[in-house]
């Protein structure tokens, strides 16, 4: 635990036990005697904590009589980046839910989240006003379809769906066995076994225009197989990697890219000129293509040749529109 957390733990022990021996503090906090001494000096000198050593009781306690000086108050706790993101994301997701059957159950959850945010030492309303989670490119989904998909997923039943293929602009009917629902880049996706193709496929939930629950039991795919399929390649378009994209970024863009995580198996290398070479495995270039193009002239595809050709062609078509 960090220093501020130790201060709160010391305060809690003193309030709960009234008198706390030195060794109890050292055991509970897992710190050395020297560290505890520095913490105690800070609590007394900087935070005005009325903590005294009671020789007769054999431990530390709060002095309750004749306490002079400024009031004792611990500094407000704050959340880690992951904690505040989780709390605000949950709060935002609940706020987006339309009134329905679960309204009575959701209200206590929202109250609990508000209490957790308040526990950080700052008001929940102020936190929500000062810290924002911005969503981009979020597409609306049909709540009824999402509910039918989620129910089939948990009940392990097959469903028949009509999914709009945006690339071909066609409406495809498929019977699938739902495996997982994924929230990725502010949108929901269904990972499922497609019985027509005999393979795993991902469907954007917002593109599913009809869901028909079936009585047939869903085909179960092992978690290990799902992880290998959906996490082995870059982006949402999963599958066995067909190649590794080798991207060279300019020294200017390196300041940002070297801190980004594109894939769990990526390889990064700072180049002599200050640039950055990033290598990521991919199975489908569609999403990768979009991410490469958003960096414009600050990135060059070094390999493979097919991806390099595809990016160059897209860049040329874009430039042609401005001529």
C-alpha positions as CSV (number, residue, x, y, z in Angstrom):
1,X,0.0,0.0,0.0
2,X,1.1,3.6,-0.6
3,X,1.8,6.1,2.1
4,X,-1.7,7.7,2.1
5,X,-3.3,4.3,2.4
6,X,-1.0,3.6,5.4
7,X,-2.2,6.8,7.1
8,X,-5.8,5.6,6.7
9,X,-4.9,2.1,8.0
10,X,-3.2,3.6,11.0
11,X,-6.2,5.8,11.7
12,X,-8.5,2.9,11.4
13,X,-6.5,0.7,13.8
14,X,-6.4,3.4,16.4
15,X,-10.2,3.9,16.2
16,X,-11.0,0.2,16.3
17,X,-8.5,-1.0,18.9
18,X,-8.1,2.2,21.0
19,X,-4.6,1.1,22.0
20,X,-2.3,-0.4,19.4
21,X,1.2,-1.9,20.2
22,X,4.1,-1.0,17.9
23,X,4.5,-4.6,16.6
24,X,0.8,-4.7,15.7
25,X,1.3,-1.7,13.4
26,X,4.5,-3.2,11.8
27,X,2.7,-6.5,11.2
28,X,-0.5,-5.0,9.8
29,X,1.3,-2.5,7.6
30,X,4.2,-4.8,6.6
31,X,6.7,-2.0,7.0
32,X,9.9,-1.4,8.9
33,X,10.2,0.4,12.3
34,X,12.0,3.3,10.5
35,X,9.1,3.7,8.0
36,X,6.5,3.6,10.8
37,X,8.5,6.3,12.7
38,X,8.5,8.5,9.6
39,X,4.8,8.0,9.1
40,X,4.0,8.8,12.7
41,X,6.1,12.0,12.6
42,X,4.2,13.1,9.4
43,X,0.8,12.3,11.0
44,X,1.7,14.3,14.1
45,X,3.7,17.2,12.6
46,X,1.9,17.8,9.3
47,X,-1.6,16.5,9.8
48,X,-1.9,17.3,13.5
49,X,-2.8,13.8,14.5
50,X,-3.2,13.7,18.4
51,X,-1.4,10.3,18.6
52,X,0.5,9.6,21.8
53,X,2.5,6.7,23.2
54,X,0.8,5.3,26.3
55,X,3.5,3.6,28.4
56,X,1.1,2.0,30.8
57,X,-1.1,0.5,28.1
58,X,1.8,-0.5,26.0
59,X,0.8,1.1,22.7
60,X,-0.2,4.1,20.7
61,X,-3.6,5.8,21.1
62,X,-5.5,9.0,20.3
63,X,-5.2,11.7,23.0
64,X,-8.8,12.9,23.7
65,X,-8.2,15.4,26.4
66,X,-6.8,18.9,26.1
67,X,-6.0,18.7,22.4
68,X,-4.7,22.0,21.1
69,X,-3.8,23.3,17.7
70,X,-5.4,22.8,14.2
71,X,-8.0,20.1,13.7
72,X,-6.7,16.7,12.6
73,X,-7.9,15.6,9.2
74,X,-6.5,13.0,6.8
75,X,-5.9,13.9,3.1
76,X,-8.6,12.7,0.7
77,X,-8.0,9.4,-1.0
78,X,-8.0,9.3,-4.8
79,X,-8.5,6.4,-7.1
80,X,-6.1,4.8,-9.5
81,X,-6.6,5.3,-13.2
82,X,-8.2,1.9,-13.6
83,X,-10.4,2.3,-10.5
84,X,-11.9,5.7,-11.6
85,X,-12.4,4.4,-15.1
86,X,-14.2,1.4,-13.9
87,X,-16.5,3.4,-11.5
88,X,-17.3,6.1,-14.1
89,X,-17.8,3.6,-16.9
90,X,-20.2,1.6,-14.8
91,X,-22.0,4.8,-13.8
92,X,-22.2,5.9,-17.4
93,X,-23.5,2.5,-18.6
94,X,-26.2,2.5,-16.0
95,X,-27.2,6.0,-16.9
96,X,-27.6,5.1,-20.5
97,X,-30.1,2.3,-19.7
98,X,-33.7,3.2,-20.7
99,X,-36.4,2.7,-18.0
100,X,-37.5,-0.9,-17.9
101,X,-38.1,-3.9,-15.8
102,X,-34.7,-3.6,-14.0
103,X,-35.3,0.1,-12.9
104,X,-35.8,-0.9,-9.2
105,X,-32.6,-3.1,-9.2
106,X,-30.5,-0.5,-11.0
107,X,-31.3,2.4,-8.7
108,X,-29.4,0.8,-5.7
109,X,-26.4,0.0,-7.9
110,X,-26.3,3.7,-8.9
111,X,-26.5,4.7,-5.3
112,X,-23.7,2.3,-4.4
113,X,-21.5,3.7,-7.2
114,X,-22.2,7.2,-5.9
115,X,-21.1,6.2,-2.4
116,X,-17.9,4.6,-3.7
117,X,-17.1,7.9,-5.6
118,X,-17.8,9.8,-2.4
119,X,-15.4,7.6,-0.5
120,X,-12.5,9.1,-2.4
121,X,-12.8,12.3,-0.4
122,X,-14.6,14.3,-3.0
123,X,-18.2,14.5,-3.9
124,X,-19.5,12.2,-6.6
125,X,-21.2,15.0,-8.4
126,X,-17.9,17.0,-8.5
127,X,-16.0,13.9,-9.7
128,X,-18.5,13.3,-12.5
129,X,-18.2,17.0,-13.4
130,X,-14.4,17.1,-13.4
131,X,-13.6,13.6,-14.8
132,X,-15.2,12.7,-18.1
133,X,-15.2,9.5,-20.2
134,X,-15.7,10.5,-23.8
135,X,-17.1,7.9,-26.2
136,X,-16.5,8.2,-29.9
137,X,-18.2,6.4,-32.8
138,X,-20.6,4.6,-30.6
139,X,-23.5,3.1,-32.5
140,X,-26.9,2.6,-31.0
141,X,-28.3,-0.9,-30.6
142,X,-31.8,-2.4,-30.4
143,X,-32.2,-3.2,-26.6
144,X,-34.5,-6.1,-27.4
145,X,-32.0,-7.8,-29.7
146,X,-29.2,-7.3,-27.1
147,X,-31.4,-8.9,-24.5
148,X,-32.3,-11.9,-26.7
149,X,-28.6,-12.4,-27.5
150,X,-27.5,-12.1,-23.9
151,X,-30.2,-14.5,-22.8
152,X,-29.2,-17.1,-25.4
153,X,-25.6,-16.7,-24.5
154,X,-26.2,-17.4,-20.8
155,X,-28.8,-20.2,-21.4
156,X,-26.4,-21.8,-24.0
157,X,-28.9,-21.8,-26.8
158,X,-28.6,-21.2,-30.5
159,X,-30.1,-18.2,-32.2
160,X,-31.0,-17.3,-35.8
161,X,-29.9,-13.8,-36.8
162,X,-30.2,-11.4,-39.7
163,X,-26.9,-9.5,-39.8
164,X,-26.2,-6.6,-42.0
165,X,-22.9,-7.0,-43.8
166,X,-21.8,-3.4,-44.3
167,X,-18.9,-4.3,-46.6
168,X,-21.2,-6.0,-49.1
169,X,-24.4,-4.2,-48.1
170,X,-26.3,-7.4,-47.8
171,X,-28.5,-8.9,-45.1
172,X,-27.2,-12.4,-44.2
173,X,-29.2,-15.0,-42.2
174,X,-27.1,-17.2,-39.9
175,X,-27.7,-19.7,-37.2
176,X,-25.0,-19.2,-34.5
177,X,-24.0,-20.4,-31.1
178,X,-23.2,-17.4,-29.0
179,X,-19.8,-17.6,-27.1
180,X,-19.1,-14.2,-25.8
181,X,-20.3,-10.6,-25.9
182,X,-17.4,-8.1,-26.2
183,X,-17.4,-4.3,-25.6
184,X,-14.7,-2.9,-27.8
185,X,-14.0,0.7,-28.8
186,X,-17.4,1.8,-27.5
187,X,-19.4,-0.8,-29.4
188,X,-20.7,-4.2,-28.7
189,X,-19.8,-7.4,-30.7
190,X,-21.0,-11.0,-30.6
191,X,-18.4,-13.7,-30.8
192,X,-20.2,-16.8,-32.0
193,X,-19.8,-20.2,-33.8
194,X,-21.4,-19.8,-37.3
195,X,-23.0,-23.1,-38.2
196,X,-23.1,-22.2,-41.9
197,X,-19.4,-21.4,-42.1
198,X,-18.3,-24.0,-39.5
199,X,-16.1,-21.4,-37.9
200,X,-15.9,-18.6,-35.3
201,X,-17.2,-15.2,-36.4
202,X,-17.7,-11.8,-34.9
203,X,-20.9,-9.8,-35.5
204,X,-21.4,-6.1,-34.6
205,X,-24.5,-6.2,-32.4
206,X,-25.8,-2.9,-33.9
207,X,-25.8,-4.6,-37.3
208,X,-28.0,-7.5,-36.1
209,X,-31.6,-6.6,-37.3
210,X,-33.4,-9.8,-36.2
211,X,-32.9,-12.4,-33.5
212,X,-34.9,-15.6,-33.3
213,X,-34.2,-17.8,-30.2
214,X,-33.9,-21.5,-31.0
215,X,-34.4,-24.5,-28.8
216,X,-31.2,-26.2,-30.0
217,X,-28.3,-26.3,-27.6
218,X,-25.4,-24.1,-28.4
219,X,-22.1,-25.5,-29.4
220,X,-19.6,-24.8,-26.7
221,X,-16.1,-23.7,-27.8
222,X,-13.3,-24.1,-25.2
223,X,-12.1,-20.9,-23.6
224,X,-8.5,-21.7,-24.7
225,X,-9.7,-21.9,-28.3
226,X,-11.6,-18.7,-28.1
227,X,-8.7,-16.9,-26.5
228,X,-6.4,-18.2,-29.2
229,X,-8.8,-17.1,-32.0
230,X,-9.8,-13.7,-30.7
231,X,-6.6,-12.5,-29.0
232,X,-3.9,-13.8,-31.4
233,X,-4.4,-11.1,-34.0
234,X,-4.8,-7.4,-34.1
235,X,-8.2,-5.8,-33.6
236,X,-11.8,-7.0,-33.6
237,X,-11.4,-9.0,-36.9
238,X,-10.0,-12.1,-35.3
239,X,-8.5,-15.3,-36.5
240,X,-5.2,-16.9,-36.9
241,X,-2.6,-14.3,-37.8
242,X,-1.7,-14.3,-41.5
243,X,1.2,-11.8,-41.3
244,X,3.0,-9.3,-39.1
245,X,2.7,-5.7,-39.9
246,X,5.9,-3.8,-39.5
247,X,5.2,0.0,-39.1
248,X,7.8,2.7,-38.9
249,X,6.7,5.9,-37.2
250,X,8.3,9.3,-37.4
251,X,10.4,10.7,-34.4
252,X,7.6,13.2,-33.7
253,X,4.9,10.5,-33.5
254,X,7.1,8.2,-31.5
255,X,6.5,10.2,-28.4
256,X,2.9,8.8,-28.4
257,X,3.2,5.5,-30.1
258,X,5.9,4.0,-27.9
259,X,3.4,4.3,-25.0
260,X,0.5,2.6,-26.8
261,X,-0.4,-1.1,-26.6
262,X,-1.8,-2.2,-30.0
263,X,-1.5,-6.0,-29.3
264,X,-0.3,-8.2,-26.5
265,X,2.4,-9.7,-28.7
266,X,3.6,-6.5,-30.3
267,X,7.3,-5.7,-30.6
268,X,8.6,-2.1,-30.3
269,X,12.0,-0.7,-31.2
270,X,13.3,2.8,-30.9
271,X,15.4,3.6,-34.0
272,X,18.7,5.5,-34.1
273,X,16.9,8.5,-35.8
274,X,14.4,8.7,-32.9
275,X,11.7,7.0,-34.9
276,X,9.8,3.9,-33.7
277,X,9.3,0.5,-35.4
278,X,6.2,-1.4,-34.3
279,X,5.5,-5.0,-35.2
280,X,2.0,-6.5,-34.7
281,X,0.4,-9.7,-35.9
282,X,-2.9,-9.4,-37.8
283,X,-5.4,-11.6,-39.5
284,X,-7.6,-9.0,-41.3
285,X,-6.2,-5.6,-42.4
286,X,-9.5,-3.7,-42.3
287,X,-9.2,-2.2,-38.8
288,X,-5.4,-2.1,-39.0
289,X,-5.7,-0.1,-42.3
290,X,-7.9,2.5,-40.6
291,X,-5.4,2.9,-37.7
292,X,-2.5,3.2,-40.0
293,X,-4.1,5.9,-42.2
294,X,-5.1,8.0,-39.2
295,X,-1.3,8.7,-38.7
296,X,-1.0,10.0,-42.2
297,X,2.6,10.8,-43.3
298,X,4.0,10.0,-39.9
299,X,3.9,6.2,-40.5
300,X,5.3,4.0,-43.3
301,X,4.4,0.3,-43.7
302,X,7.7,-1.6,-44.1
303,X,6.1,-5.0,-44.5
304,X,4.3,-7.0,-45.7
305,X,4.3,-5.9,-49.3
306,X,0.5,-6.5,-49.7
307,X,-0.4,-4.3,-46.8
308,X,2.1,-1.6,-48.0
309,X,0.4,-1.7,-51.4
310,X,-3.1,-1.5,-49.9
311,X,-2.2,1.6,-47.7
312,X,-0.5,3.3,-50.6
313,X,-3.6,2.7,-52.8
314,X,-5.9,4.2,-50.2
315,X,-3.7,7.2,-49.6
316,X,-3.6,7.8,-53.4
317,X,-7.4,7.6,-53.7
318,X,-7.7,10.0,-50.8
319,X,-5.2,12.5,-52.4
320,X,-7.1,12.2,-55.7
321,X,-10.3,13.5,-54.2
322,X,-8.5,16.7,-53.3
323,X,-7.0,17.4,-56.7
